[in-house]
Amino acid sequence: MVEGLSINQIFEDGVAIDEALRCAARAAHHQYARTGLSMPVWSHGRLEWVDPTDLDAGDAQAGGQNGSAPG
């Protein structure tokens, strides 16, 4: 919970930020899968495009290949 914490404390702890990034990655993954668009992901130090047929709209995991975060 971040209520009552300063922005510095939130950044130092990092838990709320990490969860927000995971949530955003899941939402983006589901949106790309539903719309049938290729999804850009950062993997192995470069941008790659994941074909929409390789995305699973019901998949709970996000972040593209090898667990890397999109974008």
C-alpha positions as CSV (number, residue, x, y, z in Angstrom):
1,M,0.0,0.0,0.0
2,V,1.4,3.4,-0.9
3,E,-1.0,5.7,1.0
4,G,0.9,8.0,3.3
5,L,4.2,7.4,1.7
6,S,6.3,10.0,0.0
7,I,7.3,9.6,-3.6
8,N,10.9,9.0,-2.5
9,Q,9.7,6.1,-0.3
10,I,7.6,4.6,-3.1
11,F,10.6,4.7,-5.5
12,E,13.0,3.3,-2.8
13,D,10.6,0.4,-2.1
14,G,9.7,-0.2,-5.8
15,V,7.0,-2.8,-5.1
16,A,4.1,-0.6,-6.2
17,I,5.9,0.5,-9.3
18,D,6.8,-3.0,-10.2
19,E,3.2,-4.1,-9.9
20,A,2.0,-1.2,-11.9
21,L,4.4,-2.1,-14.7
22,R,3.3,-5.8,-14.6
23,C,-0.3,-4.7,-14.8
24,A,0.3,-2.4,-17.7
25,A,2.3,-5.1,-19.6
26,R,-0.6,-7.6,-19.1
27,A,-3.1,-5.1,-20.3
28,A,-1.0,-4.3,-23.4
29,H,-0.5,-8.0,-24.1
30,H,-4.2,-8.7,-24.0
31,Q,-5.1,-5.7,-26.1
32,Y,-2.6,-6.6,-28.9
33,A,-3.9,-10.2,-28.8
34,R,-7.5,-9.2,-29.0
35,T,-7.0,-6.7,-31.8
36,G,-4.8,-9.1,-33.9
37,L,-1.8,-6.7,-34.0
38,S,1.9,-7.6,-33.8
39,M,3.3,-6.6,-30.4
40,P,6.6,-4.9,-30.0
41,V,8.8,-6.4,-27.3
42,W,12.3,-5.8,-26.1
43,S,14.3,-9.0,-26.3
44,H,18.0,-9.8,-26.3
45,G,18.9,-6.1,-26.5
46,R,16.7,-5.3,-29.5
47,L,13.2,-4.6,-30.6
48,E,11.3,-7.6,-31.9
49,W,7.7,-7.9,-33.2
50,V,5.6,-10.9,-31.9
51,D,3.1,-12.1,-34.4
52,P,-0.5,-11.9,-33.2
53,T,-0.9,-15.6,-33.7
54,D,1.8,-16.2,-31.1
55,L,-0.1,-14.1,-28.5
56,D,-2.7,-15.7,-26.4
57,A,-5.4,-13.3,-25.3
58,G,-6.2,-15.4,-22.3
59,D,-2.6,-15.8,-21.2
60,A,-2.0,-14.4,-17.7
61,Q,1.7,-13.9,-18.4
62,A,2.8,-10.7,-20.1
63,G,5.9,-9.2,-21.4
64,G,6.5,-11.1,-24.6
65,Q,9.3,-13.6,-25.2
66,N,11.6,-14.6,-22.3
67,G,9.7,-12.5,-19.8
68,S,11.0,-9.2,-21.1
69,A,8.8,-6.2,-20.7
70,P,7.1,-4.7,-23.8
71,G,8.2,-1.3,-25.1
